[in-house]
Each structure stands twice: as C-alpha cells, then as structure tokens.
Amino acid sequence: EEPRGALMLRRLQVELTDLYDLPLDADVEEFVCDRATASAVAGDDVDRHEALIVVEDADGVSVGLYVDPTMLAPRSRFDVVCLLAEGVSHFVYFKFRADHSVQVSELELELQAEVDKYALSLLRDRSPRLSSRSRRLRHRLFAAPRFVDAAGTERGERYRLALRMASRYARSLEHRFVDRGDLHSLSRELRLFYRL
C-alpha cells in the first residue's frame, strides 16, 4: 500500500494541474529525494522541511523535491498541508516553465506558491460563504507570517516580497471575483496569472 504522504503529494499535484489546466506528465512522488541526497546538493536548505533542488549540468537540468518525512505522516494540520502544497507548487511550476523553455526566478516560484496555497485552500470548499472564507484564509496565510530568514537578507527579503505580492493579489481576486461568486472568471484569471 502506498504511503499516505505520497498520496497527499499526488493529490495536491492533481489539484494544481486541474486548477491551471496543465498536462500531468510527471508524478511528483518520483522526484522526491531523501535527506542525504538533499543535504549533499542543497546543504542547510533541508532544515526548512521542504526544498526544490535544481541542478544544471552539461546534460541538462535535474530536479528533486525534498520533503521532511515527518511532514508526510498522516495529519490534517493546515500549516503542514501548506508546506506540502508549497513543495508541490514549486515542482509543478518549475516543470511547467522548463517544458516551455522559459526561465523562472526564485521570486516567481515563491510568489506562485503563495498564490497556490490561497487558491487551493479557497476552492476546495465552494460553500455559499466563499467571501468570508476568503477573508479568513487571507488573514491566516498573510497577516502574521513567521519567516525562517531574517529581514535584510536576500532570501528573507525575497520571501517577504513574495508574501506581500501574493496578499495583494489575493485581495484583488477577492474583490474582483470571489465577492461576486464568479468562480469561472476567478479560474480564468488564475490560469492567466500562472502563464504570465
């Protein structure tokens, strides 16, 4: 029987590829690497519990996703699901851009992951109270973040900028589409944003 964590990663991948109308031609689970491999390539980044690992060489680009195995244990905590969604988001977005021979920056990866966490969480439950859910969700995701990297560092500033941009974008989506209950236009906008 397949580990529940692998099923969660795959489910998140399917949700993202469905949301953005993307081909599903790679299984994220096949790219998950262990801590030793991740540490050899990414060093201390594995202490973050999740890291997309990209290695370029003469043969092309190799990609791996490290997810702390303790995060794959059966759980339903919102923060753990968000951490897994972030890793899957990085993987899917990087693969999408690479498949189209388009470079991607670390800021773009982080921004898209923040937007993905909002969109996936919002659209999982299409209840009539979508507006109030959106406001609670935005508050939970963006109002009081905890950052691993200090302010003023390159990485710390990148994460803070991505979070601020995603928060503004989510608020804009809320005002333009969610408050009106226009999920069709919301989906169309999210797909356009993804491709830009």
C-alpha positions in Angstrom: 0.0 0.0 0.0 1.2 3.5 -0.9 2.2 5.8 2.0 -0.4 8.4 2.7 2.1 11.2 2.3 2.8 10.2 -1.3 -1.0 10.2 -1.9 -1.2 13.7 -0.5 1.6 15.0 -2.7 -0.1 13.4 -5.8 -3.5 14.8 -4.8 -2.0 18.3 -4.5 -0.3 17.9 -7.9 -3.6 16.8 -9.4 -5.4 19.8 -7.8 -2.9 22.2 -9.2 -2.8 20.7 -12.7 -6.6 20.7 -12.8 -6.8 24.3 -11.5 -4.3 25.6 -14.1 -5.4 23.2 -16.9 -1.9 21.7 -17.2 -0.8 18.3 -18.6 0.0 15.8 -15.9 3.1 14.1 -17.4 5.3 13.6 -14.3 4.5 12.2 -10.9 5.9 14.5 -8.2 6.4 11.4 -6.0 9.0 10.1 -8.4 11.1 13.2 -7.8 11.1 13.1 -4.0 14.6 12.6 -2.6 15.8 11.6 0.8 17.5 13.8 3.3 21.1 12.6 2.5 20.7 13.4 -1.2 19.0 16.7 -0.5 21.7 17.7 2.0 24.5 16.8 -0.4 23.1 19.2 -3.0 21.2 21.8 -1.0 23.1 21.9 2.3 21.1 23.6 5.1 18.0 24.1 3.0 16.7 20.8 4.1 16.3 22.3 7.6 13.3 24.1 6.1 11.4 20.9 5.8 10.8 21.4 2.0 13.2 22.4 -0.8 13.1 22.2 -4.6 16.5 21.1 -5.7 17.6 22.1 -9.2 21.0 21.0 -10.6 22.2 22.2 -14.0 24.9 20.3 -15.9 26.1 19.6 -19.4 23.3 17.0 -19.8 20.5 19.5 -18.8 18.6 20.1 -15.6 17.9 17.6 -12.8 15.1 18.3 -10.4 14.3 16.9 -7.0 11.9 17.7 -4.2 12.9 17.2 -0.6 10.0 17.0 1.9 10.8 16.2 5.5 9.4 12.7 6.1 7.8 13.7 9.4 5.6 16.1 7.3 4.3 13.2 5.3 2.8 11.4 8.3 -1.0 11.3 8.4 -2.1 14.7 9.6 -4.6 17.4 8.7 -3.0 20.5 10.1 -3.3 23.5 7.9 0.4 24.5 8.1 1.6 21.1 7.1 -0.7 20.9 4.1 0.5 24.4 3.1 4.1 23.2 3.4 3.4 20.2 1.2 1.5 22.4 -1.2 4.4 24.8 -1.4 6.8 22.0 -2.4 4.4 20.6 -5.0 3.7 24.1 -6.3 7.5 24.7 -6.8 7.8 21.4 -8.6 4.8 21.8 -10.9 5.7 25.5 -11.7 9.3 24.8 -12.4 8.4 21.8 -14.6 5.8 23.9 -16.5 8.3 26.7 -17.2 11.1 24.3 -18.1 8.8 22.4 -20.5 8.2 25.7 -22.3 11.9 26.7 -22.2 11.1 29.7 -20.0 13.4 30.6 -17.1 12.0 31.1 -13.7 13.3 33.1 -10.8 13.2 32.1 -7.1 10.8 35.1 -6.5 8.4 33.8 -9.1 8.5 30.3 -7.5 7.7 31.8 -4.1 5.0 34.1 -5.3 3.3 31.3 -7.2 3.4 29.0 -4.2 1.8 31.6 -2.0 -1.0 32.2 -4.6 -1.4 28.4 -5.0 -1.9 27.9 -1.3 -4.6 30.6 -1.3 -6.3 29.3 -4.4 -6.2 25.6 -3.5 -7.5 26.3 0.1 -10.2 28.6 -1.2 -11.5 26.4 -4.0 -11.6 23.1 -2.0 -14.8 24.2 -0.4 -17.2 26.1 -2.7 -19.7 26.9 0.0 -22.0 29.9 -0.3 -19.9 31.8 2.3 -16.9 31.9 0.0 -16.2 35.7 0.7 -15.9 35.2 4.4 -13.8 32.1 3.9 -11.5 34.1 1.6 -11.0 36.8 4.2 -10.3 34.3 7.0 -7.9 32.4 4.7 -6.1 35.6 3.6 -5.7 36.5 7.2 -4.4 33.1 8.1 -1.9 32.9 5.2 -0.7 36.5 5.1 -1.4 38.6 8.2 1.1 37.2 10.7 3.7 35.2 8.9 6.7 33.6 10.6 9.9 33.8 8.5 12.9 31.5 8.8 15.2 34.0 7.2 16.0 37.3 8.8 14.8 40.6 7.3 17.5 42.3 5.3 18.9 39.0 4.0 18.5 38.3 0.3 16.3 35.2 1.0 14.4 36.9 3.8 13.5 39.9 1.6 12.5 37.6 -1.3 10.1 35.7 0.9 8.7 38.9 2.4 8.2 40.4 -1.0 6.5 37.3 -2.4 4.2 37.2 0.6 3.2 40.9 0.2 2.6 40.5 -3.5 0.5 37.3 -3.0 -1.5 39.0 -0.3 -2.3 42.0 -2.6 -3.2 39.7 -5.5 -5.5 37.5 -3.3 -7.2 40.6 -2.0 -7.7 41.8 -5.6 -9.1 38.4 -6.6 -11.5 38.6 -3.7 -12.8 42.0 -4.7 -13.0 41.2 -8.4 -14.3 37.7 -8.4 -14.9 36.0 -5.0 -17.2 38.6 -3.6 -19.4 38.3 -6.7 -19.3 34.5 -6.6 -17.7 34.5 -10.1 -15.7 31.3 -9.9 -15.5 30.9 -13.6 -13.7 34.3 -14.0 -11.6 33.6 -11.0 -10.3 30.3 -12.5 -9.7 32.1 -15.8 -7.7 34.8 -14.1 -5.7 32.3 -12.1 -4.8 30.4 -15.3 -3.7 33.7 -17.0 -1.6 34.7 -14.0 0.1 31.3 -14.0 1.1 31.6 -17.6 2.4 35.2 -17.2 
